[in-house]
Amino acid sequence: MKVPLLDLKEQNESIRPEIDEAIKKVLDSNGFILGAEVQTLEAELADYCQTKYAIACASGTDALLLALMAFDVSYGDEVITTPYSFFATVSSITRLGGVPIFVDIDPQTYNLDVAQIEARITEKTKAIQPVHLYGQCAEMENLRKISKKYNVPLVEDAAQAIGAEENGKRAGAMSAIGCFSFYPSKNLGGMGDGGFMTTNDEALAKKLFALRVHGSEERYYHKYVGLNSRLDALQAGILRVKLPHLDSWSNKRKENADNYRKLFTDAGLTEQIVLPKERENARHIYNQFVIRVPQKRDCLRQFLTENEIGTDIYYPVSLHLQECFAYLGYKENDFSESERASRETLALPIYPELTINQQEYVVEKIGEFLWK
Ligand SMILES: *Cc1c(COP(=O)(O)O)cnc(C)c1O
């Protein structure tokens, strides 16, 4: 049996006529950059994320960059964040000349260990940038307390977490600016690159709208040095078809996660592997279902590949050890939990269209490897 890590075919086929129609509509309009389709999508996204504003842009990476630009992050400014994330979480800081100040992760949730943050705050701290890794919110209530106490804004890297919640509040609505991605593998994926930001602050929204179009509020008059980071109408049209399905897709991922929990437990495998922790009072949208395999993770992965089961490692190198950040002077063991996670985690297929038979096969094969 073949079980790919992600298969978009079935999902795309199920909405194919509406997608074709949306593409045709944009072609007929002959308006391709921003425009009415993007504006309508922005209103729908703000509504979905429980925020006043949503500002579309060219990628999740740019959303992070634009958010930090809105706070004028510049040479020598410090931004506190996690070393265990996708590269863009940190490149958005260093691109602006900022200095990432890493804090290790909580080994159970893989998100920032909030207890370690206060000790790292200095006069140079410009922002704290938590990541909602795999689709589960970082501890936002505690982060908000720290943000208030030190008057340092929070920027959420919610690229993997559209629709995730903590105490009923949605990702992107719990900070100054939330940053999201439409990369095709996210729960709401486009057919190309795209992203957006959310905020409740009118002045920040105005600045973000300007920053994405070369920093101009009025054409050819430049208030800031911004980016060319716009969403195109084709992506907006496609995403507007997909958005109404998002909750049912995310709920299906959650069902699949529950199935895995039961299957792994019934198979007696919860000693050899560690299942992902779900926080209380939180909605996990399972962009990824990541298990921890303390022994022989790479051999298991190889065995699964041989049995046509797709897996991946998010992420194999902790960001403080990346070659391009060597100048920051970090070394091995500086963030031991992050480094251990990079050696032990393994993402399994979790996409909405995955069948129970496929899940049973995945668990059976993992059992076969671990028991031998
Ligand atoms: C996907 C992702 C990004 C970047 O989004 P792109 O749209 O690919 O630029 C940033 N941070 C995290 C945590 C991500 O998963």
Ligand as a Chemical Component Dictionary entry (heavy atoms), coordinates in Angstrom:
data_LIG
# 
_chem_comp.id                   LIG 
_chem_comp.type                 NON-POLYMER 
_chem_comp.pdbx_formal_charge   0 
_chem_comp.three_letter_code    LIG 
# 
loop_
_chem_comp_atom.comp_id 
_chem_comp_atom.atom_id 
_chem_comp_atom.alt_atom_id 
_chem_comp_atom.type_symbol 
_chem_comp_atom.charge 
_chem_comp_atom.model_Cartn_x 
_chem_comp_atom.model_Cartn_y 
_chem_comp_atom.model_Cartn_z 
_chem_comp_atom.pdbx_ordinal 
LIG C1 C1 C 0 5.681 27.567 5.900  1  
LIG C2 C2 C 0 6.292 28.325 7.012  2  
LIG C3 C3 C 0 6.813 29.624 6.853  3  
LIG C4 C4 C 0 7.028 30.261 5.514  4  
LIG O1 O1 O 0 5.945 30.341 4.681  5  
LIG P1 P1 P 0 6.188 30.441 3.081  6  
LIG O2 O2 O 0 4.819 30.783 2.580  7  
LIG O3 O3 O 0 6.683 29.119 2.614  8  
LIG O4 O4 O 0 7.148 31.539 2.834  9  
LIG C5 C5 C 0 7.258 30.293 7.970  10 
LIG N1 N1 N 0 7.220 29.740 9.183  11 
LIG C6 C6 C 0 6.751 28.497 9.386  12 
LIG C7 C7 C 0 6.725 27.944 10.764 13 
LIG C8 C8 C 0 6.292 27.742 8.305  14 
LIG O5 O5 O 0 5.856 26.497 8.506  15 
# 
loop_
_chem_comp_bond.comp_id 
_chem_comp_bond.atom_id_1 
_chem_comp_bond.atom_id_2 
_chem_comp_bond.value_order 
_chem_comp_bond.pdbx_ordinal 
LIG C1 C2 SING 1  
LIG C2 C3 SING 2  
LIG C2 C8 DOUB 3  
LIG C3 C4 SING 4  
LIG C3 C5 DOUB 5  
LIG C4 O1 SING 6  
LIG O1 P1 SING 7  
LIG P1 O2 DOUB 8  
LIG P1 O3 SING 9  
LIG P1 O4 SING 10 
LIG C5 N1 SING 11 
LIG N1 C6 DOUB 12 
LIG C6 C7 SING 13 
LIG C6 C8 SING 14 
LIG C8 O5 SING 15 
# 
